[in-house]
Amino acid sequence: MLREIWQNNYKAYWAPRLRVELANLNLHYVTNRIHYLMQAAGIYSAMSHRFNKPMTTADYHQRPNVIKDLPEANVWSMDVTYLKGSNGQ
């Protein structure tokens, strides 16, 4: 049954997803048991990763941290996203 579910889903499913599919058929197994059965049957997922993590890049020069060297008594910080502007936004 594992092999059939695996082949019908483009050989992309791994143990956690196969566990969900088996649970839909009222067959409840632990993920580690399914992983063991997959290894014994020679079943593996054809997918490695869906996507790469995005990189944080900026196309402009970063502004310097001007308050880094000031004493803490002279620095205030706040979040002003809740203030309503004069144009109503």
N, C-alpha and C positions, 0 to 999 in steps of 0.2 A: 504494500500500500504506500509506503514511503517513496519507493521508486516511481510509482505511478503519479503521485502528487508532484514529485520533483520534476519529472519529464513534462507534465502538462503545464508547468509554470516556467518553461524556458530554461530549466536547470539552474535557476537563479536563487531558489530558496535554500536557506541554511536552517539549522536546528530550531531556533526560536520561531521562525515563520512556519516551519513544518509542524511545530507543536500547536500553533494556533489553528492550522488547517485540520489537524487530527482532533482537536477539541471541538471543532465545528461538526465533526462526525461522531461526537460523544466518545472519543477515545482519548483518555487523559493520561499523558506521560510526562515525566520530568524532562527538561531540556537536555540534561546530561545523558540520559538514557537514549534519547533520539540521536544525539551526537555520536554515541558509541555504536548504535545500529547503522548510522550512516557510514562510519569508518569501516565497519565490518562489510558493508555492501559496496564499498568503493564509491559512494555518492559524495560529491562536493559541490559547492556553489561555483558557478561560472563567473559570478560578479566579484570584483575585488572591492571597489569603492564607487559610490555613486557620483561623487563630486569632490573636488579639492576645496579645502578651506580658503575663503577669500583672504587676500593679503590687504593690509591697510597701507595704502600708499597715498601720497599727496603730490600733486603736480605743481605745487608752489612751495616756496621757502617757508618754513615754520617760523612763527613769531617767537622771539625770545621770551623767556620767563622773567619778567621784570620784577616780580615780587619775591623771587626765590631768596634773595639775600637780605630782605627787609626783616626787622624783628617782628615777632608775632603780634606784638601790641599795636603795630601800625598797619596791620593787614586785616581787612574785612572781606568776607566772602558770603555770597547769598545766591539764591536761585530766583531770578526775576521772570520766570516763564509764566507765572500766574497773574502778572500785572496787566491790566487792560490799557491799551494804548489810546491815543486821542482819536484814532480813526475807528475805534470799536473792536479791534482785533486783539 
